[in-house]
């Protein structure tokens, strides 16, 4: 096939002014190891899905309304009225899962082959940032779906963050834009999802690629071929000159075949299975519902559902720090020596253990009921000693307490379920703000009641809960500042 002259002329015009071919040619021609075969396609596939996310994401951002009242409707609108809207949502959802999957496989390969060793330590560290950037994109995206799953996922997330010592409540306020999940929340998560995080990930992808070009693609590990800082770079360059193959078309060919195949699968899934959710507007009173996060968060979900509450807080706070530290420090812990899995039993065992544990937990996450079985079912009237001498607002709260069946999970005067803590003296433990947040958002395995209580009802319930103190003890209540929550005062 001959390229028409006008095309060549246009290209030359651009090329003379930008020097594009001088930049692209070395990238296309740079030599890669001859034995770097199918193991090496997963990074490219991750990148391809990211580009797909950006393109479909732009389309969706044009149609999505990031407001608590309209988000759900706008998704339905995209699904049912916009031509091929459902398909774009489907591709965006499936491709996001595919991107995470490809990234995880890529990471396992890099770990297994010891590719993070000298001189590629920084490539690994940037990769760790990409891992968290991508997971954050996935989580924020799930929130934008604004259905039952996302609302509760966010509630659980907020409850986790609320446990950070000292600054917990401030962090919660920052991320959900107020004491409860509402309109503010959604606009914050929307800007995170469409501006902040993609910007960050694009930057990191750029850096990742620059580093890959600088240090070359690693060879398939071979037993005995040890990495030695003093000689590695020279030897690598020598081997690339003598036995390497040009990136294009040799390695690029495999990348393209694999990416094409993955793309077909994702489009097929979008077409035949369709988009994810939205699964109905959040209904916090449906305590028997079974919200499920996307697959890569299932293990966290299982841990939260199964852990004994006594160690939950420590684990929730400590594990992210430990995980991040270990991942970032890895290339410093071992950055020389053998790369072959057969000579690195500890690495192999670690990976097998990790994968097994995560898979088992994820499996449990699928089957574990979100709120464990309730051992009591009571809408008994609120005991007399808690209602005598109360103000009308407090009495209304007492009725709501009964009507909302809070005692399915909470004991009052020794009667009720034991899923949550007894509430006889709750006013000594929580301030009004905390009470309102707990009722509106739930969290820690308590459903969020926000959508089923209007502000007057929430205020009444909080007023009632504030009277629950053993006689004579002072309330641990910081008086709410007037004007803090205008519609509840
Ligand atoms: C499905 C069970 C369930 C229902 C129904 C439920 N809760 Fe809870 N609640 C819990 C659990 C579990 C916790 C503990 C949360 C944690 O560990 O962070 C909790 C915590 C609380 C707390 C904080 C207690 C403390 O000592 O930290 C308050 C207050 C509370 N619930 C009020 C209510 C009110 C009011 C209602 C009714 C509108 C209600 N709950 C309905 C399960 C439930």
Boltz pocket constraint, residues with backbone or C-beta under 6 A from the ligand:
constraints:
  - pocket:
      binder: B
      contacts: [[A, 159], [A, 287], [A, 309], [A, 371], [A, 400], [A, 401], [A, 404], [A, 405], [A, 406], [A, 407], [A, 408], [A, 409], [A, 410], [A, 419], [A, 420], [A, 421], [A, 422], [A, 423], [A, 426], [A, 429], [A, 430], [A, 435], [A, 438], [A, 439], [A, 443], [A, 444], [A, 445], [A, 446], [A, 447], [A, 449], [A, 461], [A, 465]]
      max_distance: 6.0
